[in-house]
Amino acid sequence: MAAVNQKARQGEKERRERMAIGFSRMEKQYEWKDHVIFMGLLLGFAVWVNRGVEIRGLYMDDLYLWSCYGEQSFLEYVFPIGSTRFRFLYYLAAWLEMAVVGNHVAWFVPINILLNTGAAWTIYFMARRLSRSKAVGFVCGLMYLVTRMAYYQIGQVLGLMETMALWMAIGILWCLYRYVNEEGKDRLFYIGCALYFGVCFVHERYMVLLPLLLFALAVRRSRDLRKWAAAAGVFLLMQLIRFLVIGTVLPAGTGRTQVAETFDIRQAIVFACNQVGYIFGWNLGPEHLNGCPWAVTPLWVKALVLLADAMILLLAAGFLWRTVKEKEKEKRQRVLKNIGLFVLFIGACIAASSVTIRVEMRWIYVSYTAALLFMSYMYGTLTEGIRPEFYLKRFWPWGALIAGYVLFMLPAELFYRSCFPTLYLWPEQSRYNSLAEVTREKYGEDVEGKTIYILGNTFEVSDFDARTFFKVFQKDRMAELTQVVFIDSIQDMGLVDDSTLVLKEDPAHNAYVDITDAVKDIKVHVDYGYYDYDDWMDEHSEITVMSGDEGVIELEFVFPGILEGGELITITHENGEQERLSLRTNVMEHEIQAEPWQLVHLKFDYNFYTQDAREQRSDSKLATLVHINVR
């Protein structure tokens, strides 16, 4: 009987194994559908979470980048010899992007969203492989997209540079991880070297990743001199190129500073600690760099961040305990190597972002991304040996900790994103978006060639921005024809005509307001009979004109008909005084002298009208064309 029971149990075990194998095969057969679903969800989330970000007009660094594209040759733009920075791979990508975008400035944000979604897809696949869980891969991609650190990569044209650098940096990490952990992956080390060489010419900050290449060789105990030579060679070649084209191997700092001149060890340590805080959800910098400092963060957000941190600390504690208790020496050493790889990568990126005069959240994005991948690796290690079909066993407790992290941190990140308007670049971007909205978007191509008067300049628009802003929208790049003039009062400008726009600042909303019609009505107020959009005047009309700084009102009468003799124009002033002008030629000029900036009320009466006029706009007939100017 015992033998029969044992045979039955063995048969049941084999049946379950066959079922598990069959399930696994079926799952792999349709796995691509899961990938498509998760990638589609990430794309939809990226669009949703960035729905309020827009670029309508360019300014500062973005505008300078575009102006170089518009004014320099391809070689000058991509290979800026003698510049303080040499990022030819990024400049090549930027040149291609601008060639595609043209003058459709609003396309930059959708392109940035798509590129960042592509990076999120990459993180999804990496994290899925590290964790052996599509769900964990998905939440890593999700948290990558939702983090407040994405503000620059989405909301600025130069965000392309940060996305490229992040993509290539985590590519280096991935290649080296696989090289360290898998046999026969020597080519991945060389790919990592190539990515290192490339990323240094996207952003020189990532020169700091050289020790990562050497660490990978050291932990693999590689005696292949070709690999050591490749690691050293790409570094030396990169530095040689930098020295030849920009005259130095030291990276430039932010804000037109030099790292060698501004570096302070104590400040760097503080900045490094701040970056660790950022990764764990603590905004430890000033408001203009993070939107909402930790000290003024609402209590409910602090509670969510602390709970999220507790989830990660419990996961890390379980991971370390599992590593310490691991009996197999080889497996423990492999885990320690991987810990070293992740920690060195994150530490190097933090160090590179701590040596300048400030810490911006965009610089921490790559460190945060590596931390997400490290989290997925921890989960993968803790659930190693548990079959994928045993979902509950894989979920509890380690999957529950990751789910808790997402549950708590997601609303906190959404809150931090709501604070974007207080970031240093957001108000200015809003102003230039508004400037584009009330000019180019409102008037279309008609804005070309106009003089745009802006009442006040508390926004401190630079001469370069004012001179270059409208070039972006013009296909022929002849924006010199569009002139921006800042004035203190409407008295500083002449009459408003078809070649004039008048704007005023709205500091409360970081915007511009189009006041052209209002100023036009002040400058030339029409009671009746005058049509300032085409300068026709009826037989009887009445207007009020503001004189200029000399108090002179210039009138030009253009009669498009045949003079028969006796044509008389009567101009009646507010005090009853009349002027009678005899029209002897088809074009006649007349000046009225008044006080400077005086509102002059004038009534016009004609004893003639244009015989061939095809329309009548009021009870009176069209008499003549009248061009008005003041000085």
Order of alpha helices (4+ residues) and beta strands (2+ residues): alpha-alpha-alpha-alpha-alpha-alpha-alpha-alpha-alpha-alpha-alpha-alpha-alpha-alpha-alpha-alpha-alpha-alpha-alpha-alpha-alpha-alpha-beta-alpha-beta-beta-beta-alpha-beta-beta-beta-beta-beta-beta-beta-beta
